[in-house]
């Protein structure tokens, strides 16, 4: 029997009327939880994943730029991305050494945060010291050191850079996501092509979810992994969630004068980012006017390339004065308006409703750690690998931000 023939089919109707775990959203976060649960011998409950759009064409997962870094300012985020890198490097082992599972490609071109004032320099130095203490391979570089390593930069006004060349760069997230779904289904997880339209709460418990096809399913635990739409799921349960879709623009371009070495993912002082992308280059940024948008709104508004991105990259890298855009797209961040950090873990009063939301652009790289963490909480009632408590929903109720300064 082939691996494909062992997979549970994806159908619109559930096979059962009751599941131990119902995961709402089958993109990278939901599938990460599903796989970690299904791969853990201590977890033997039934798992249902409900995904409204099995093509994933407009999900944040499909429109990610698929990068990983350890350059964060908080311990929990650094640890999460360190585990993400370990998981990527050892993907085949985590997948049980299945000979059908490929290695995941990781291109360590690195990140480069540029500072143009002493306040940001101090913040970068403090963050780098924490990163290094936790095992990350980052370093602070003077302008002279940056110029020697990357002579193509215009460093006028730059006082320092924070740089990492170990486990920082692009990785093949599509393969990871695909195999999480395959292995979950092979392990007995049921994927449903349907949509949750109601969540029933009775006192301090979620009891059922209702599907668009009118089936009502009894649920032992409900995981909200619905990406930018997660606020709708929270509202169904009677909870507030400060998450909304925000546009993010990405452009792929060719350069008339290609650089003679790979370009780190450079976070310019303007907020524009730019990096190598195979034989081309990728640049992006948030718009200056950054309101919430409709879930299906992926339109370009204004000319972000001409007005913001190209002037920034041409100033920072003069060789990019002559470039040609060859592709572009708009994706959505599931943007946490309180503090731009993940919201993860159980509701403080209804502990069988679990949040996995609001990653604000760094969800893909953190998906291994967050999926593992949620699966641990479901299985053991606690986080056993990385303590994710600081990212919990309690801070939302209290209105107390948990600030991460290294947000792109």
N, C-alpha and C positions, 0 to 999 in steps of 0.2 A: 504494500500500500504506500503510495507517495505521500509526501508531507501535505500537498495541496488537498488530496482526497480526505485527509483526516480533519480538515478544518470544518467547524460548524458553519453552515451557510448563513449569510446575512439576509434576514427576512423582515417583513414589516410587522408581523404579529408575534408576540412572545409565545414561547413554548410552555410557560408555566404561569400561574397566577400569583406566585409569591417568590421573592428572591431575598437572600440575605443582604446583598449589596446591590443597589441600583446606582449606576454612574451616569449622570446626565451630561453628555458631551463626550464624543469619542475621538477627539483630536489628540494632540500629543499628551496633554495632562491626563485626560481620562484613560487613554490607552496605557500610559505609564503606570497608573494605579492598578489597572486591570492586570497588566503583566506581572507586576511585583506580587500582587495577591495570588495569582495563579501559579507563580513559581515558588511560593513559600509553602513547604510541607506542613507548616503549622496553621495554614489557612485553608480550610476545606469547604467553605460556604459557597453557595451559588452566587454568581456575579452576572449582572445584566448591564450592558452598555447601550445607551440610547443615543443615537446620532441623527440629527435632523437632515444633514446633508452629507451623504456618504462619498460625494466627490471631493469634499474638503477644498474646493476651488477657491472659496473666498474666506477660508478660515485664517486666523493668525498663523497657524501652523504652516500652511501652504505658502504664505507670503512673508515668511521670515527671511532674514538675511543670514541666519544659521551660523552665528559666531559664538565663541566662548571666551571668557576672560576671568581672571581672578582679581582684577583691579576694581574691588569694591571697598567701601569704607566701614562695613559692619562685619563682625565675625561670622554671623550666620550665613550671609550671602557669600562670603569668601569660601567657607566650608562647603556650601552647596555646590559652588562651581568647581572646587577642587575634586569633589566626588564626581561631578559631571565629566571632568577630564579623565579621571581614573576609569569610569564606566566606558567611555568612548575608546580608550586605549585597550581595554580588556573586554571588548564587547562580545567576542566569540566565547570567551570563558563564561561570562555572565549568562549567555544563551545556552549553556550546557555543553559547549564544545560540539555543537551540531555542525557536521561538515558542510551542510547547506548554507549556513550563516556566513556572510562575508565579513571581512574586516571593515571598520569604519575609517574613512579617510579623514585625517586632521592635518590641516596646513598651518603650521606655526609661524605665520608672518608677524604675529604680535600685535599689541595695541600700543599707541603712543598718545598719552594725554599731554597736551601742551598748556603751560601756565604763562600768563603774561602779567601777573601781579604777585606780590608777596603773600597775600591772603590765600590765593589758590595754591601757591607753592607750598605753604605751610600745610594746607589740607592734603595735598598729594604726598608730602613727606610723612605725615602722620599715618595716612592710609597704607603707604608702602611698608612702613615699619610693622604694622599689624599683619599685612599680607605675608611678609617675610617670616614673621614669627609663627605663622600657621603653615609654612612650607611652600609658599608660592615663590616663583622665580622672577620676581619683579625687581626693578632698580630705578633709582633716580639718576637722571643724566643732566649734566650741565649743557648749556648751548654749544660749547666747544665739542663735547662728546657726541652730541646729536649730529653736529655738522660733520664730524669725522665718519660716523656710521652711515649717515644719510645726507650726503652733500647736496641733494636736490632741494632741500627745504629752504625757504626764506625765513630766517629766524629773527628778523627785526622785532624787538619788543619782547621776545620770549626769554623767560628767566630760568625755566627748567622744563624737563619732561619726565613723565613716569612711563616706564617701558617694561614690557615683558615678552620674552621669546620662548617661554616654556608653557605649552598647553594653552596658548592664546592665539586665536585665529578662527578660520572657517572649518566646520566639520560637516560631514554628510548626514544631516539630521533626517533626511527623507528615508534613508535605509534603516536607521534606528526606529523611526516611527512605524515603518512598514513591518518590521520584524516584531515589534511589540504587539501589533494587531494580529499578525499571523500566529505567534506563539501563544498569545492569550486564547485565541479561538481553538488552537490545537489542545490547549490545556483545559478546555471546557467552558471558557467564558462565552456568553451569548452576546452577539452584537445585533442590534435592532435598528432597522432603517425606519425611524419613526420620530415623533416629537412629543416631549412632555408638555402638556397644556394645563395641568393642575397638580398641586401638591397639597395633600391633606395633613393638617396638623391637629392633634388632639392633646391639649394641655402641653406637656413637656416632651411629646414624641411626634415624629413624622410617621404616619401610618401607611399612607398609600400615595402613589403617583398615578395620574391619568394620562393616557396617550391620545394623540390626535385621532386615532382609529377607535376611540371610545373604551378601550380596555382599561380597567382599573387594576393596578398591581400592588400587592402588599409588599412593603419594603422594610427590611430590618434596619438598614442604614442607607442614607441618600448622600451621594457625593455630588456637589455642584461644581462641575468642570466645564461649564458652558461658555468659557471665553468672554468676549465682549457682551454676550447676551446673559451673562450670569446674574445680572441685576434683576432680570425678569424672573428667573428661577427663585431667587431670594424673595422677591415680592410675593410669589405664589405661596411661600411658606410664612409670610408675614414679617420678613426681615428687611432691613435697609442695608444696602451695599453700595459704597462709593466708587463704583466702577462704571466706566463709559467708554465707548469706542472713540478713538482719536486717530486722525489720518497721519500716516508717515510715508514720506516720498522716497523712492529709490530709483536711481538712474545708473545704467551701465553705459560706459563710454569708452571710446578708443582714443588714443593720444597720437598726434602726429610725431611727437618726440617721446617714445616710450622710455621709462626710467630704466637705468642699468641694473636695478636690483628690486626686490619686492618691496612694496609700500606697506608699512604697518597700518593697521586701522587707526587712522589719525583723527583724534578728536580736537578739532580746531577751536580756537578761542571764540569763534563765531557760533559754535554749536553744530557746524557742518562736519560730517564725517566722510572719510574717503579711505579706500583701501584697494590693494591689488585684488583682482578677480580673474585668475587664470591669465590669459593673454590680454585681458582688458582691465578696467578699473570700475569700482562701484562707489557711488557717493549718495548721501542722503541727509535728511534733516527733518525736524518738525517744522510746520509752518509758523510764521510769526504770530498769526491769528490762529489759535489752536482750540476751537470749540469742539464739543461732542458732535458726532455726526450720526446719521442713520446707519443701522446695521448693514444695509445693502448699498451704502453710498461710498463708492470707490472712485469718484470723479476727481480729476485734477482741478484745483481751484487756483486761478492765477498762474503766473509763470515762475514757479519756485526756482527752476533751473537758472533762468536768466537773471532773476532778481536777487537770488541769495546764494545758490550752490556754486555756480560757475565763477562769480567774482571771488568767492572765498577760496576755492581750490586753486584758482589761477594766481592769487596773491601768495598763498602759502607754498605752492609748488609751481614756480614760473614755467616749467616745461608743459604745464597744462593750459597754457594760453591758447593752444590750438588743439581742440578736442571735438569729437563728434559723438552725440548721443545715439546709441544703437538699440536701447531698450529702456523701458521705464514701467513702474507700477506703483500703485497705492496699496498699502496694507493698513490694518488696524491694530493699534495697541489696545489691550484690555487695561485701561488706564485707571489706576487707583488715585483718585483725586485727593485723598488725605495725605499720603506720604510716598506714593509711587512704589511701594513695596508689596510683596505678595500678601494675601490674606489666606491663611491656611489653618485647618484644624476645625474642631467642633464648635458649634454655637454654644455660648456660655450657659444657656438654659435648656436648649434642646440638643442634647449631645449626640443624637443619631443623625443630625444634619451637619455635614462637613463641607467647609469652604475650601476651594482650591482655585483662587481667583486673583485678579488684579496685578498680574506680573509686570505690567508697564514696560514691556519690551525685552525683559531678560528671562522669559519663561522657558524658551527652548533649551538654553544651556542649563537651566536649573531643573528641568523636568525629571532627570533620573533621581535626584535627591528628593524632590517634592513627592514624586510618585512613591518612592520607597518610604518616605516619612508617613504619608497618609495610610499606606498599607500596614505599616507598623502600628499606627494608632488603632486601625480597625481590628487588627489581629491581637494585639497585646494591651490596648488601652493606654499606650504610652509611646513616645518617640525613643527609639533605642540607638540610633546611629548618630543623628545630628539633632540637637534640641531645637525644635522649630517653634517653641512656645512663644517667643518674642514676636512672631509673625501672626499671632492668633487674633481672633475676632474681638477679643476683649478690648483691644485698643480702639477699635472702631466705635464701640459703644461709649467708651470713655472720651473719645475725641482727642486721643493722645498720639500724635504721629511718632512713628519709629523711622527716623530720617536716615535715608541712604543718599549720600552726596554724589556718588558716582553713577548718576543716571544719564543715559544717552537718549 
